[in-house]
């Protein structure tokens, strides 16, 4: 039996033919073309599905289900997609439109949730019963796996971990609240913190790496400078690690998962990031002598979206 | 079939004979006497169990299990109780000692978790699949019910909801972190905020109700003054409602329960508290047009500890 996983993003649609164990057998990509409207995008997802099955050497009758990971949520009542960040979608009948072209069971989930599921099937959290996956990127997304299954809550609005409030009254968030965790722990936050610090210390390594141009400072510039021991970058990095840990502590003290998996652009800093978090966290958890969640890096990278989406139908 | 539920607190041990539906048939109480040491307390729990079964007109062979709710946690590895707040217990073999006197299956859980279970069996969250229970008291405790069952995490250290960080870098907490939610949303927080405000405004109604003595200001004094429209008290109350909502938003955005139940001393403010939260929360949740958790008041009061403990064995 095969599965098709679709990873819908603002820039591209990726579709993969995936086997029972989460292995990608064939992968195809096309541009999203958001400006064409939702119907055209959904039709492309359906056609890419048919193409990837055929080019993967499979038959449609051997495909059990299609899964879609997208930057939004599905309304469990209507089955429609009420929102999609960056795509400007409102109340789109994705399944209905897909079914006009391909008649298979279709499952839809948030992209971070899907990536978390992928890790729990074929990645670092394989065989872990309860895990929380985090994408530290432009924002902070979350995926929850409980008892081996995707958990998205009673109304489908859960796992928005970036919008736990960790700094009440703090910076304004796109969601309208102040002090959401992602304001302080996303890649965007690290960039902002790095730029502010570098503007105050023009001789620092961060600034040198950015060719003296504050606007060119990226998350990687800050991380690399900290790795090389630059004091300005290290100060930013220490604060950033604390910011990440404020939310991790909430996750641990709340649902106490077996593992927390770090994905997204920031996680590319690898062991340097991981070791700093693993050093800070034990001083902050509530039960200081009891075991708590292992913190690990995601391993599937860009394929997580396809694999996790495919596994929704398993 | 019957169950025995034991509610162990710093002041008293309460034991109840409970039927399958969570109804208390007989209830007995004795002082805890913490100063006598853990062994004496555990022996009293065992004897109270035998007494409540006999005086309830039941036979020990009709008792399926004994449940204990206590202000601590059980180590799932050892079965022992590594900590018990206010009792000064460390690594106490509760089950082993109980079994020297009464030979029945014994289940142990945190007191807030147990109260949440009680509400989900015989209280306001009966028949609710996923719920979060909060005790707004001296601190803030939490109980999680997922899929109708108690959820305390992968290592038994979950549901410590009062120790989500909502004000990073804020007030120092007993747990060693700064800015834990309970520092801002417990009864103690309301009292502190009321006292600070009243000290600045000696003519306010809060101060009058406390007979001009700041030390006599209680959570009830502040709540009652706010109910009567005192501007100083209302300002404190508004801030307090915001503080509560910062954590509620985290709970909703994280695990999106079907219901959040408010218990503990603060919840005695009733509809006044509930209405204020229900008015504030919709402006703060992430998905503003999607349904989210109903917020309700606990209904079982002091019996929740006995009922929930008994239901652990069901």
Interface residues (C-beta under 8 A of the other chain):
Chain A: X73 X75 X82 X83 X129 X130 X142 X144 X146 X151 X152 X153 X154 X155 X156 X157 X158 X159 X160 X161 X163 X164 X165 X166 X167 X168 X169 X170 X175 X176 X177 X179 X184 X242 X243 X246 X247 X249 X250 X251 X252 X253 X254 X255 X256 X257 X258 X283 X284 X285 X286 X287 X288 X289 X290 X291 X292 X293
Chain B: X73 X75 X82 X83 X129 X130 X142 X144 X146 X151 X152 X153 X154 X155 X156 X157 X158 X159 X160 X161 X163 X164 X165 X166 X167 X168 X169 X170 X175 X176 X177 X179 X184 X242 X243 X246 X247 X249 X250 X251 X252 X253 X254 X255 X256 X257 X258 X283 X284 X285 X286 X287 X288 X289 X290 X291 X292 X293
